[in-house]
Structure formats: C-alpha cells, structure tokens
Amino acid sequence: MDSYWAAVVWSILPTIVICVVFWFILRSILRFDRTERRAYARIEAEERAKRGLPPRDAAAPTAD
C-alpha cells in the first residue's frame, strides 16, 4: 500500500509544481504591470505640473 501512495504523490507532484510556478509568474507579471502604471502616472502628473496643465482627472472631458 505504501508504494501506491508514493506513486500517487509522484504522479501529482509535477502538476502541483507547474501550477505553483505558473501562479508565481502570473502574479509577478500583474504586480509589475501595476507598479509600472503607477510609476507612469506619477511621471505624467509631474510633467503636467511642470507645464502648468491641470491634473489628468480634471482635464478629462465628462460624458454628460
């Protein structure tokens, strides 16, 4: 019976490892994207302030 459970664990282990690696990669990509957008928004806000333009939210036209 011990060899049966060992075979089950060794059969499932590669799938679990691949899932964890895939999850970690996707999580890293999403975090990088969020951080990059935040940095880009900060730089854009600084550049708009240098030129004397209103903040991006105030400059956007409303759809009323």
TORPA-4810 file (N, C-alpha, C, O; in nm, 3 decimals):
<nodes>
NODE_1_0.082_-0.120_0.000_0.000_0.000_0.000_0.086_0.126_0.000_0.045_0.229_-0.054_M
NODE_2_0.205_0.118_0.060_0.293_0.233_0.063_0.339_0.273_-0.077_0.352_0.392_-0.106_D
NODE_3_0.363_0.177_-0.161_0.407_0.209_-0.297_0.295_0.276_-0.377_0.322_0.356_-0.467_S
NODE_4_0.170_0.242_-0.344_0.057_0.305_-0.413_0.053_0.454_-0.383_0.042_0.536_-0.475_Y
NODE_5_0.062_0.491_-0.256_0.057_0.633_-0.219_0.180_0.707_-0.267_0.171_0.825_-0.302_W
NODE_6_0.293_0.643_-0.271_0.414_0.706_-0.325_0.394_0.734_-0.474_0.434_0.840_-0.523_A
NODE_7_0.333_0.641_-0.545_0.307_0.661_-0.688_0.208_0.774_-0.709_0.222_0.852_-0.803_A
NODE_8_0.107_0.784_-0.622_0.008_0.891_-0.632_0.077_1.026_-0.612_0.055_1.120_-0.688_V
NODE_9_0.159_1.035_-0.508_0.229_1.162_-0.480_0.322_1.199_-0.594_0.323_1.314_-0.638_V
NODE_10_0.400_1.104_-0.643_0.493_1.134_-0.752_0.419_1.166_-0.883_0.474_1.234_-0.969_W
NODE_11_0.297_1.118_-0.897_0.219_1.149_-1.018_0.160_1.290_-1.012_0.152_1.359_-1.113_S
NODE_12_0.119_1.332_-0.893_0.054_1.462_-0.877_0.155_1.575_-0.856_0.128_1.689_-0.891_I
NODE_13_0.269_1.544_-0.801_0.369_1.646_-0.767_0.411_1.734_-0.885_0.416_1.855_-0.868_L
NODE_14_0.442_1.681_-1.004_0.480_1.769_-1.116_0.370_1.869_-1.154_0.398_1.984_-1.187_P
NODE_15_0.245_1.824_-1.150_0.134_1.913_-1.182_0.123_2.026_-1.081_0.103_2.141_-1.118_T
NODE_16_0.137_1.993_-0.955_0.130_2.095_-0.850_0.245_2.194_-0.863_0.225_2.315_-0.849_I
NODE_17_0.365_2.144_-0.890_0.481_2.233_-0.904_0.462_2.326_-1.023_0.490_2.446_-1.012_V
NODE_18_0.416_2.275_-1.135_0.393_2.359_-1.253_0.286_2.463_-1.224_0.300_2.578_-1.266_I
NODE_19_0.181_2.426_-1.154_0.076_2.522_-1.119_0.130_2.633_-1.029_0.097_2.750_-1.049_C
NODE_20_0.212_2.598_-0.933_0.269_2.699_-0.843_0.362_2.792_-0.920_0.359_2.913_-0.900_V
NODE_21_0.445_2.737_-1.007_0.534_2.820_-1.088_0.454_2.913_-1.179_0.486_3.031_-1.190_V
NODE_22_0.352_2.862_-1.243_0.266_2.942_-1.331_0.198_3.053_-1.253_0.192_3.167_-1.300_F
NODE_23_0.146_3.022_-1.133_0.081_3.122_-1.049_0.180_3.232_-1.011_0.147_3.350_-1.015_W
NODE_24_0.303_3.191_-0.974_0.404_3.289_-0.934_0.441_3.380_-1.051_0.457_3.501_-1.031_F
NODE_25_0.454_3.326_-1.170_0.489_3.406_-1.287_0.377_3.504_-1.320_0.404_3.622_-1.344_I
NODE_26_0.252_3.458_-1.320_0.140_3.549_-1.348_0.128_3.657_-1.242_0.103_3.773_-1.274_L
NODE_27_0.147_3.621_-1.117_0.142_3.718_-1.008_0.251_3.824_-1.026_0.226_3.943_-1.006_R
NODE_28_0.370_3.781_-1.064_0.479_3.875_-1.086_0.451_3.969_-1.202_0.480_4.089_-1.194_S
NODE_29_0.394_3.917_-1.309_0.361_3.999_-1.425_0.256_4.103_-1.388_0.269_4.220_-1.424_I
NODE_30_0.153_4.061_-1.317_0.048_4.155_-1.278_0.099_4.262_-1.182_0.062_4.378_-1.193_L
NODE_31_0.184_4.223_-1.088_0.242_4.322_-0.996_0.332_4.419_-1.072_0.329_4.540_-1.045_R
NODE_32_0.411_4.368_-1.166_0.497_4.455_-1.245_0.416_4.555_-1.325_0.451_4.673_-1.332_F
NODE_33_0.307_4.508_-1.385_0.222_4.596_-1.464_0.160_4.704_-1.377_0.158_4.821_-1.415_D
NODE_34_0.111_4.667_-1.260_0.050_4.764_-1.169_0.153_4.868_-1.125_0.123_4.987_-1.121_R
NODE_35_0.273_4.823_-1.091_0.379_4.915_-1.049_0.421_5.006_-1.162_0.445_5.125_-1.141_T
NODE_36_0.429_4.951_-1.282_0.469_5.031_-1.398_0.365_5.138_-1.429_0.400_5.252_-1.458_E
NODE_37_0.237_5.103_-1.423_0.131_5.201_-1.447_0.134_5.312_-1.342_0.115_5.429_-1.375_R
NODE_38_0.158_5.275_-1.217_0.165_5.373_-1.110_0.282_5.469_-1.133_0.268_5.590_-1.115_R
NODE_39_0.396_5.415_-1.172_0.513_5.499_-1.197_0.489_5.590_-1.318_0.526_5.708_-1.315_A
NODE_40_0.426_5.536_-1.423_0.398_5.617_-1.540_0.300_5.730_-1.507_0.317_5.842_-1.554_Y
NODE_41_0.200_5.701_-1.426_0.104_5.804_-1.386_0.171_5.913_-1.304_0.141_6.031_-1.319_A
NODE_42_0.264_5.873_-1.217_0.336_5.971_-1.136_0.421_6.061_-1.225_0.422_6.183_-1.207_R
NODE_43_0.492_6.002_-1.319_0.577_6.081_-1.410_0.490_6.174_-1.495_0.525_6.290_-1.517_I
NODE_44_0.376_6.124_-1.544_0.287_6.207_-1.624_0.234_6.324_-1.542_0.224_6.435_-1.593_E
NODE_45_0.199_6.299_-1.416_0.149_6.406_-1.329_0.258_6.511_-1.306_0.229_6.631_-1.304_A
NODE_46_0.381_6.468_-1.288_0.492_6.562_-1.270_0.512_6.647_-1.395_0.533_6.768_-1.385_E
NODE_47_0.506_6.584_-1.511_0.526_6.658_-1.636_0.411_6.756_-1.660_0.434_6.868_-1.706_E
NODE_48_0.289_6.715_-1.630_0.175_6.806_-1.646_0.189_6.925_-1.551_0.158_7.038_-1.588_R
NODE_49_0.236_6.900_-1.428_0.254_7.008_-1.331_0.363_7.104_-1.378_0.351_7.226_-1.360_A
NODE_50_0.470_7.051_-1.438_0.578_7.137_-1.489_0.527_7.230_-1.599_0.570_7.346_-1.608_K
NODE_51_0.437_7.180_-1.680_0.385_7.259_-1.792_0.266_7.346_-1.751_0.215_7.424_-1.832_R
NODE_52_0.222_7.333_-1.628_0.111_7.414_-1.580_-0.025_7.363_-1.625_-0.122_7.438_-1.623_G
NODE_53_-0.033_7.239_-1.664_-0.160_7.181_-1.706_-0.234_7.126_-1.584_-0.172_7.093_-1.482_L
NODE_54_-0.366_7.116_-1.594_-0.440_7.059_-1.481_-0.411_6.910_-1.469_-0.365_6.848_-1.565_P
NODE_55_-0.439_6.851_-1.352_-0.422_6.706_-1.340_-0.506_6.631_-1.443_-0.606_6.683_-1.491_P
NODE_56_-0.466_6.513_-1.475_-0.531_6.434_-1.579_-0.680_6.414_-1.553_-0.760_6.421_-1.646_R
NODE_57_-0.720_6.391_-1.430_-0.862_6.370_-1.398_-0.942_6.496_-1.426_-1.055_6.488_-1.475_D
NODE_58_-0.887_6.612_-1.395_-0.958_6.738_-1.418_-0.962_6.774_-1.567_-1.053_6.843_-1.611_A
NODE_59_-0.863_6.727_-1.643_-0.854_6.762_-1.784_-0.945_6.673_-1.870_-0.978_6.711_-1.982_A
NODE_60_-0.986_6.558_-1.819_-1.068_6.466_-1.897_-1.210_6.522_-1.914_-1.271_6.565_-1.816_A
NODE_61_-1.261_6.522_-2.036_-1.398_6.572_-2.057_-1.500_6.475_-1.998_-1.478_6.354_-1.994_P
NODE_62_-1.610_6.530_-1.952_-1.715_6.445_-1.896_-1.812_6.406_-2.008_-1.825_6.478_-2.107_T
NODE_63_-1.879_6.294_-1.991_-1.970_6.242_-2.093_-2.115_6.268_-2.054_-2.199_6.180_-2.071_A
NODE_64_-2.145_6.386_-2.002_-2.283_6.418_-1.960_-2.367_6.457_-2.077_-2.485_6.488_-2.060_D
</nodes>
